[in-house]
Amino acid sequence: MSDVKYSKEHEWLKLDGDIATIGITKHATEMLGDIVFTELPEKGTSVEKDGTAGVVESTKAASDVYTPVSGEVIDTNQAIVDDPSKINQDPENSAWFFKLKIKDPSEIETLMNKDDYDKFAKETSA
Amino acid sequence: MIKKTSLFNLHKKHNAKLVEFAGYEMPIHYKDGIIQEHKFTRSNCGIFDVSHMGQLFIYGKENLTQDLENIFPIDLEKLNLNQSKYSFLMDENACIHDDLIITKILEGYLIILNAACKEDDLRIINKKLNNKYDLQLKEDLSLIALQGPEAKNILEKKVEGVSKLKFMNGGNFKFSDINIFITRSGYTGEDGFEISIKNNYAEKFVEEMLSNGSKMIGLGARDTLRMEAGLCLYGNDIDKNTTPIEANLKWAISKNRIDTDYPGSKIIKKQIQLGVEKIRVGIKPENRVIARGDTKIFSNDDKEIGKITSGTFGPSVDHSIAMGYVDRQYSNLNTKLFLEVRGKKIPANVCNLPFYKKNYVKGEINV
């Protein structure tokens, strides 16, 4: 079992070797409401830490999705493009957004663990 | 200070997410979320707190009808008692200061105004009437909308006779021991009712409807429902820069008023005769991308030809939907357009409004 890390932009990251699976947190989906549209990065593109790597739109508003670490996009989850409501149903598991071959493992250390993220999410939404 | 409606505590009890809207703290959605609330209204019966809207009562005999015809472009002489019509408050340039529903009542008229405009409207209307009449913008009344195919059955259980009302007609009814005024109308594309009731009975009334199977619906679903129904939202799709003709709402100008006098009448007549430069159309993007208000619209040959005024995902049509203004030559059905969303040009097509059409029960006319 690998550790899950969290960003201040409400993304989660699961590391398996040098492959990171990234999605948005349950807390993010609760703030967004019903998600109706998703845009994901192209496979093969390079993304930079904290840069935009997709869009989610709910019935209320559009939000950028940021990548918490740099790397090359090696896979994207077409299922959430075809049916964006899957993100609300299972945000931190089957509704992952994209997978990266990470560039710099030390970037992971800047991210939060679950307890810190939960605390952060609670404070920022209060 | 932010205002609260008489149903504020009920909203909190139902875990509403509250937002400020037109100076009021209003529910945007409850725990089920916008899509579920939207679908429940289409299949069953939703309750909407629309108490932030203005309920303006104008009383007076003799020349009131004539004086109001000098303000509104509709045939009030022909309006029956308790009949409602959609209309506009316009300026001399025929630009829309508000859109409203006017209902003939005993000894006067009831006008339902948008929350953000109501104080201004009161001042404008009173001035145009030379302060001759008794105008009351009632703060002691709540306004509750019941919308959806089950609305008539649920309301009839507590308010006998209400299901006999025709669409865009109203009447006085009893709830428990108090008088309430109900019109059969709405803003969702569904059959439904709007109930004007004393503030201190509003919560009790809503609780009765909830216990009969209705559910609370927030402003978020109200917006997706009205957009699917092709209805304008004041401040988005119509405002002080648009005329009713440009907004494709010519049907709301009474035919026998086109040659008569009211604010903006000369411009309305000219626009009907010569056409308008820009016109509101329905627009369907070819994929799921949502084109929200202010999205730029381009023609097939990449000319900027207009702007989106409202856009969302329509839960019942399962499609991204929008409306906006385009140069007239691009307003024909199925004209190919491109919408600039986040730097990309998204293909779209001009389409018929409404996006969602209800089959009304016989004898009930949707106007």
HADDOCK unambig.tbl for C-alpha pairs under 7 A between the chains (distance, minus, plus):
assign (segid A and resid 33 and name CA) (segid B and resid 33 and name CA) 6.47 0.50 0.50
assign (segid A and resid 34 and name CA) (segid B and resid 33 and name CA) 6.57 0.50 0.50
assign (segid A and resid 34 and name CA) (segid B and resid 34 and name CA) 6.78 0.50 0.50
assign (segid A and resid 34 and name CA) (segid B and resid 35 and name CA) 6.68 0.50 0.50
assign (segid A and resid 36 and name CA) (segid B and resid 313 and name CA) 6.68 0.50 0.50
assign (segid A and resid 37 and name CA) (segid B and resid 288 and name CA) 6.07 0.50 0.50
assign (segid A and resid 37 and name CA) (segid B and resid 289 and name CA) 6.37 0.50 0.50
assign (segid A and resid 59 and name CA) (segid B and resid 312 and name CA) 6.42 0.50 0.50
assign (segid A and resid 59 and name CA) (segid B and resid 313 and name CA) 6.33 0.50 0.50
